[in-house]
Every structure is written in C-alpha cells, then in structure tokens.
Amino acid sequence: MQRMGFDVLPILPAHAIMAGGLPSHHDDPFDRMLIAQALIENLTLVSSDQAVMRYDVPVLAGSP
C-alpha cells in the first residue's frame, strides 16, 4: 500500500460513534463506517451505491 501512495486509516472511536448515529439510509455497517470516516476525515468516497449518495458526504460516482 505504501508503494502505491496509500495511507492506512484506522477505525477510531469517533468513527464508530458517528457510524452508529447515521440515518438508516444504508443497512451495511461497513459502508456506514466508510461514510462516517469520510465525514470526519473530510474525504471523498468513490461509490456507485445510491444509498451512499443519500448521505451528506462527498461522493465521486463510480461504476459497478
């Protein structure tokens, strides 16, 4: 991952707390965690999932 320029983003308690408090637009807990991390860390998600796009998070539309 480091050779490709990626950083590891650990799951912090603040991420878990936010994920648990998100509206229930999405039932997948992993996706809710990604959304929470993006919100807290000011990141943009890449997704084609319409449920993810219902959250107030920056999304770069991907293809399935």
N, C-alpha and C positions, 0 to 999 in steps of 0.2 A: 504494500500500500504506500509506503514512503517513497519508493522509486517512482510511483505514478503521481506523487504530489498530494495524496490524500491524507487527511488527519483523522484520527480516531476520535469520535465524540462519545464520551461515556454517558450513561444514563445517570443523571443526578437526581436527588430527592425532589428538587424543584420541577424537573421534567415530569416525574411520576405524579406529583400533586396536580400539576396543570392537566396532564392527560386524563386523570380521574375526574376533573371538573369540567371537561369539554362537553359541549352539547352532544347529544347522541345521534349526530348525523351519520356516524360510521360505527359499525359494530366490531371492527377488527382492532384489538388492543394494540397490535404492533403499529398499524397505521396511525392510531391516535397518539402513540408515543412519538412517531416521526413528526406529526403535526405539532405537538407540544414542544419538541426540541427546536423545530423551525421557528416557532413563535418566540421562544425565549432567546434563542441564539441569533435571531434576525437572519435566517437562512431562507432560501427559496427551494421548494420541493419540486421534483420532476415527477409528474404523475399523469395518467390518463383516467384516473378514477374520479368519476363525477361526484362521489360522496366526499372526497378530499377537498374538492373545489368549493364545497358548501361552507367551509371554514374560512375565517378571515386570515388566511395565510397566503403569502405569495406562492403561486404555482406556475411552473413552466410546463405547458401542456406537452406530454409525451405521447407516443403511440403504443398501443398494446402489443 
